Amino acid sequence: MPGPGFDTIVNLAKKRGFVFQASEIYGGLRSAYDYGPLGVALLRNVKAAWWRSMVQLRDDVVGLDSAIIQSPQVWEASGHVSQFNDPLVECATCHARHRLDKLDDMDRCPTCGSSGTFTEARDFNLMFRTHMGPVAGDGNVVYLRPETAQGIFTNFENVRRTSRRKLPFGIAQLGKSFRNEITPGQFVFRTREFEQMEMEFFTHPDEADRWFDYWVAERREWYLELGMRAANLRLREHDAAELAHYAVGTYDVEYRFPWGWDELEGIANRTDFDLRCHSERSGRDLRYFDQVAGRRFYPYVIEPAAGATRAAFAFLIDAYHEEVVRGMTRTVLRLDTRLAPIKVAVLPLSKKPRLLEVTERVASLLRPVWDIEVDVTQAIGRRYRRQDEVGTPYCVTVDFDTLDDGAVTVRDRDTMVQDRIGVDSLQGYLADRLADPQHGGRKK
């Protein structure tokens, strides 16, 4: 089944409050987006699912939250100042700038259509430069971090010592990163400000290959377990010319976006590059002491690095379905219940005061447990369709019979089957279903 078109997803995101253009009232800012009420909830749920999988459910990974602005020496030691570059070309006709490696036709400008007008390629560093303190000058240049990983490496010994960890173990981090992309695009897929979900897994060099294979398989499985369709996922190994300066092996988990296959997450074997470089630059010994062998060495690092904003976008695309029900097209987001922004919608059949009183009692029962919405506008059928379109797994309808039998009608998003449930049993009924990781997602 073909996926939705790019414009379809963008229009849904804007119409339903997933994503807004940043600074829209001033004409917008290219490649900058604000996440609306549903978008921020979806993004929060993606990050929570990642943290639960990578940290909470494991005994060999701990968390960290490092500063966005680090000493510039961090980026010099890591190679970002000298090597974090993309090849930039400029069209001599319209002066549009493009990444050379992203051009479909190396001789034709995608902006104005001119042929053979590109300048020679030059390296463009992707880091945002700024200044710390009241005076701008070379002596107080700092950078907005282009990745969260370096804060992990510089804290390796702090974390190891305070958490009393032995190899192998990982350090995970969620947070904002910034890259001055030459050609951002595809809505929220490639932006200059984004959120990353990264983990650095430290291991003995002899065990690095085994852990590399493990994390490649584990990270692909995470997307599948959250309902993403296997046909839309693949693993792609980097060839030697494509590898980053720190890596000896990398796999990308790729998703079939509306424009084609593109990266969701990279899993890299970074060897001991980072710890060794930071040791040499800082003068601090970041080697690991193996008490059994009685020797020190630099651990190797396996890094699964995913984009939280990119993953949320892919889950949104993958969940989108259209189907004909009783002669009418129904749009439904079949999001896994753990990712759905709204878990339950409470819908009174009428705005009569007695029904609204019961509605508020039902909402008060559910609100402390789940993200819910009370929707009182328009006909009940329209409200069902609206909740389907934003991925709400369950709708609870309070009707006039509720006043007599103390029960409500619970409608399932995917099957549209309705059950009559007593209000006193409602929380347990929903808890059983919302806790089921298969419900609301596609079977693998």
N, C-alpha and C positions, 0 to 999 in steps of 0.2 A: 504494500500500500504506500503510495507516494506521500511524503510529508507535506505540511502546509507551505505555501509560498512565503517568501521573506516579508513582503508587504502585509500579508495577513497577520503574521505574528507581531510586527511592529504596530499595526493599527490596534490589535487587541491590547497590547501592552499600554498604549496611550489611552485608549478608551476606558479601560477598566482600572486604571490607576496603578499599574505595575511600575511604569517608568515614565518620567517627564523629561523634557529637554531642560538642561540647566540654564538658568538666567533667561528663561523664555520671554518674560515680559520686556527684556531688553534686546530681543532678537536672537537669543540663544548664544551658546558658546560651543564651537565645534568640538565633538568628541567628549563632551561632558554631560552627564546625566544625573538626575535626581530620582531616587527610588520612592515611589508613592506608598500609600498604606498597604497595598497588597504586595508590592515589590519588596519592601523592606521585610515583610513577614516571610516571604518565600526565601529571600537571601539569608535571613536569620536561621530558618529551618535547614537550609543546605549546610550552613556552617556548623549548626548543632549536630547534624547527622555525621558530618566529617569528624568533629571533635569526639563524638561518642565512639565512633569506629576506631579512630586512631589513638585516642588517649584513654577514655573512660573504660573501655572494654579490654584494655591491654595492661599487662603488668611490666612491660618493657619500654614504655614511652611516657615521658612527662611533658608538661607544657611550659611555655615561656611567652612573655610579651615584651619585646625589646623596643627601644626608642626608634622613631622614624628618622631623626637626625643623629648621625653618628660622627665620630671624628673622621675627617677626610682621609686620614691614614688608613682607615679600614678599607676604603675603596681603592686606594693606591695599592695596598697589599693584595687585595682580591683580584686585581687586574682590571677592574671596571673603568678606572680612569684612562687606561691605555688601550683597552681591548673591547669595551662594551660599545661597539659601533655597528651601524648599518651603512651599506653603500648608498649614497645619495647622488641622484642626477637631477638636473634642472632642464626644462624645456626652454630652448632659446626663443621660441615664438610666444608662448603664453606665460612663461616663467613659473609654471607649476613645478613643484618638487615631488619626486617619487623615490621609493625604495627600488633600487635596480633589481633586486632578487624577487620582487613581487610583481614586476611587469609581465603581462602576458605576451606582449610584443616588444622586444628590446629596441625596435626602430620606430615605434609609433607612440606618440603621447596620448594616453587615455583621456586627458582633459580636453585638448583642442583638436586631436586627430592628425597633427603635423607629423611628418616622417623625417627621420634622420637629423633631428634637431637637438638631441640630448648632449649636455656637456659631459666631460670625462667624470667618471664616478669618483667621489671622495668620501672618506670616512666621516660619519656624523655620530658623535657621542650622544647616547640616549638619556643620560642622566640630567635631571633638573639641577641647575646651580642656583644657589642663593647665598646670602651673607648673614652671618650671625653677629649680632651687636648693632649699635647705632650707626656705624660707618661702613660703607661698602668699600672693599679693597681686597687685593690678592691675599692678604694675611688672614682674612676671616671668611674665606670661601668654605661653604659646606654644601652638601648634596641631599636632596630628598632620596630616600633609599629606593633603588630599582628592584630590590627583592628583599624578602624578610630573612633570608638564609644567613647573611653575614652576622646579624645580631646573635644568631644561634652559635656560630663558630667562635665568636669572641667571648661568649659565655660558657663555652664547653667545660672549662675547668670549674667555674663557679657552680654550674648545675651538677656536674659529676660529684664534686665534693659535698655539697649540701644535701643532695638526694642519695648519696652513698651508692651510686650506680656502678655496676661492673659491665664490661662488654659482654654481649651486644646490648645497646639501648638506644632509644631515639629521643629527640627533643622536637616538639611540635609547636607551631606558631601560626596564628591567624592575624592578618593585618593589612593595612593599606601599603601599596607600592606605587611608584610613579615612574613612567617612562615617556620621554619626549618623542613619541612615535612620529616618524616622517609622514606616514599615510595611515592615520587611524580610519576605521570604518566598520561597516557591517553592524551598525547600531551599537549595542553595548559589548560586542565581541572584542573589538580592539580599541581601547581607550587609553588616555594618558594617565588616568587615575583609576586604580582598580584594587580589588581585594584578593589576596593570595591565601592559600592553605598549603603550608609547606611543613615537611618533616625531614630532619636529618637523622639518619640511622647510622650510628657508629659501630663498626665491627672490626674484628681482626682481619688484616689483609687477606689471609688464606681463606676466610669465609665470605669475602665480598661477592664473589660470583654467585654463590648460593643465595645470598640475601637479595641480590639484584634480581634474580629470576623470581624469587618469592614476592617481592614488592611489585613487580610488573604484573603478575597474575592477580595479586591482592587488590591492586588499585582498579584494574578492569572490572573485577567482580563487584566492587563497591557500587559502581554505576548500575550494573545489572540488578543488584539486590534492591536498589531503590526504584526499580521499575523501568529503567531505560531498555529499549528493545535491542536485542543482540545484533540484529541486522544493521543497526545504525552505529555500531561501535566496531573499531578495529585497532590493532596494534601495528605501529610502523617503526621499524628500527632505523636510526640515523646511519647514514653512510659516513665514512671517515672524514670526508670534506665538510660535512655538516656539523660535526661535533663541536661543542663549545670548548674553549681553551682549557677548561678544567676537567673535562670528561674523557673517559676511555670507552664509554658505552652509554647509549641513551635510547629509550623507547618512548614514543608518544602514544598516549591513548587518544585516538581521533574519533570525532563524531561526524556523521553525515549531515552537515548543515544545509540550508536551502541553496547555498552557493557551491557546495561540494564538501569533500573531506577536509577537516581542519582540526587543529590541536585543542584538546580539552586539558590534558595533563602531560607532563614530562616526568619520566623516571630515569635518573642519571646515576652512573657510578662516577662520583667526583674524586675517587682515589683519596690520597692524603693531601691534595693540593691546598685546600683552604687552611687546615690546621698548620701545615708546614709553613705556608706563606705568612700567616699571622704570627707564628713563633719567631720567624726570622726578622720580621718587621718590628715587632713590639719588644723583642728580647725576653718574652715570657715563655717558659717551657710548657707547651701544650701537648706533650707526649703523654701517653697512657702507660702507667707502670703495671706490668703483669707480675703479680706476686708469685705465682706458681713458677713461671719461667725465669723470674728475677731479672727482667730487662724492660727497657722503655722503648716505645715505638709510637709512630703516628697512626691512629686508626684510619681505616678507609671509611668513606661515607657514601651511603645510598640515599638519594634524595627523590622522593615523590613530591612534585610541586604542581599544584592545581590552582586554577583561577576560580575563586568563589563566584564572582559575577558571571564569568563565562559558563560555569557549570549550571547556575540558576537559569541562564538563557537557554542552554541545551535541554534541561529538564522541561522548561516551558514549551519548547518546540516539540519535544518527543511526546508530551502528554496531549497535544492538541488533536482532537478528532471531530469530524463532522459525520452525522448520520441522519437518515430520514426516519422520523417517527410520526406515524399517522399523517403522512403527506407533508410534513413540515421538517425543515432542516434544523437539527439540534446540534449546537456547538458545545463540546464538553472537554474540559481539561481532566484527563484521567491521571492526575498526580497521585503518587503514593501518599497515604494519609499523613506520614511524617513530614512531608514537604508542603502539603496544602496550606495556604495562608489562613484560611478560615476552616475550622474543623466542623462546626455545626452552625446552621442558620435556623433561627427561631422565627416562625412566620405565623402571626395571628390571621385567621381567615377574615376578620373584620376589625375595624377600629373602635368597635363598641367598648365602653369602659370596662365591662366585666371581663371581656376577652383580653384586653390589654393588661388587666391586673394579673390574670393567670400567666400571660406571656412573660411579664416581668418576674414572676415567681419562678418560672421555668428557667429563664435567662440567669437569674441569681443562683440557681442550682448548678448551672453548667459553667458559668463564667470563671469561677476560681480554678477550674480544671483545664479548660481548653480556650483557644481563641474562638470567639463566637461573634455572630452578627445578628441583630434583630432587624428584620426587614418588614416594613408595614405598607410599603407603597405598591400600587398596581395590583392586577389580578394575580391569583395564586399561581397560575400557569406561567405567567411572565416572570414571577419571582423565582420559580423553579429553574427556568431557563437562565436567568441571570446568575444564579448560584452554580449551575452546571458550567457556565462559561468561565468562572473563576476557580473551578476545581473543588468546591465545597463538597466533602464526602456525604454529609447527611443534612437533610432538612427536617425540622420538627415543626409540624403544623398544629396549632392550637385552634380548635373549632368549637362550635356550639355544643357538641356532644361532650366535650371536655368538662363543661360545667356540671354535667350529670354523672359521667362515669370516671372522671379523674384520669383520663387517658389521652394520649396525643398520637398523631400519625407520624411515623418516622419513614422518610423516603430515602432510599439508597441511590446515590448519584449514578452509578454505573449500570445497575440492573433496572432502576426505576421501580423496584418492588417496594411496597408500602406495608409496614407492620403497625399494629395498634399496641401501644405500650403504655402501661400505667406510669404516671409521673414519678411515683415513688421508686419505680424500677428503671427509670430512664438512664440515670447515670451509669448503672452497672451494665445495661444493654449497650450503651455507646462505648464504655470502657473496653468491653470485650472485643468490639469491632475496630476501634481506633488503635488498639494495641496490636492488632494483627498486621504484620508488615506486608502481607500479600494483598490485603484488602485495599482497593484503590490503586493498585499497581498492576501491570501486566505480568502474567505468569512467565517465568523464564523458559 
